[in-house]
Amino acid sequence: MRQFIPFALPQFGEEEEQEVVAALRSGWVTSGERCQRFEAEFRAYTGAAYSLAVNSCTAALHLALAALDIGPGDEVITTPLTFCATVNTIIHVGATPVLADILPDGNIDPESIAARITARTKAIIPVHVAGLPCRMDEIWALARQHGLKVVEDAAHAAGTHYRGEHIGGAASQSDVVCYSFYANKNLSTGEGGMVTTNQQDLYDRMRILCLHGINKDAWKRFTATGNWFYEVLEPGFKYNMSDILAAVGIHQLRKLEAFTERRAEIARQYHERLADFEEMELPAGTLEGRHCWHLYMIRLRLDSLSIDRAEFIEELRRRGVGTSVHYVPIPLHPFFAPWRDRPENQCPVALAEYPRLISLPLYPRLAAADIDYVAEQVGAVVVQSRRLPALASH
Ligand SMILES: *Cc1c(COP(=O)(O)O)cnc(C)c1O
């Protein structure tokens, strides 16, 4: 039998291995010289003015909202089609999440955001779903008009460009951009994340909040030129990245352009092989920048198939193809019950799209034969479960 093709796999090489060993042998394993290098290279890559390595994107989002002083009584608008972390962190700071509906491309709908803005709204968190850039011009216009902050959940979007530059770059009007380096993300350190900003005051606040609210990091306390004395300015968090993970990140970042090109090539091959099946819709590209193809999300046309999404996924699993669903919409999770029934959280488009969504395997390690096999099997499941058109009556 053919080997199972997992939905996602990271790709590490000797460069990462050697740098991790060097970090371990150096004796400095918490945030230090390697984190500083990773941050500097990440600034150079994205064009952002400031960067801070953290231990997850969840930490990054929490840090951003806390540094922006968002809290009880405030509303934060985000999308229903995201990972729970986007909404959990809004709740962690004591603010109220508000869900705007999505566009057919999966990203948050600026018109729906506009309809949700109240006197309490403080911030918008767009998510670049699958690596497709959101309509940032429209989101920034709303933010300017209403005095709102913009925090991008860029967990999928390391490598995504918008209007000629990397998201979060020099021309970005967002306040903070949050990246994830989780196991299955385009750049992986196992666990990890990064915040970038173009505002020095926000960077300074996040740097302090990231390490207990201490005014001096370990590097400035324990190295030869350091000094033992420190003070806690406010009760912060423990969100800094370890140098062991930064060692991985430095080399993953250097490979990210090659990874992104490979991902785009795989997406192109899926497009080519699946385009003729009318029983599904393929993911849209973008003319406003560069899709980084974190995910390849197909949408089934359920009325033309005799099976539902769960059966489709099960059939692919039986044939040795791993898939996933991005995402169970936020309002369907039990934790969201207190906010679910409010009129401002109704998102019919997201709820209608959800039963149709399947994400196919897409990662640089996917072999040419695996890409062929996945496309072939998806096609075979469609053909086998095609609903015959009703006979025309006349
Ligand atoms: C992965 C992910 C996160 C959380 O990232 P972590 O680094 O695991 O905390 C947040 N938002 C989205 C959209 C994600 O996909």
The ligand as an ORCA input file, in Angstrom:
! r2SCAN-3c Opt
* xyz 0 1
  C      -1.504     29.167     13.753
  C      -2.405     30.320     13.924
  C      -2.409     31.121     15.084
  C      -1.678     30.757     16.331
  O      -0.330     30.604     16.153
  P       0.558     29.988     17.335
  O       1.943     30.372     16.919
  O       0.324     28.518     17.346
  O       0.147     30.650     18.601
  C      -3.195     32.262     15.104
  N      -3.958     32.593     14.056
  C      -4.019     31.847     12.945
  C      -4.884     32.282     11.815
  C      -3.252     30.670     12.855
  O      -3.338     29.896     11.772
*
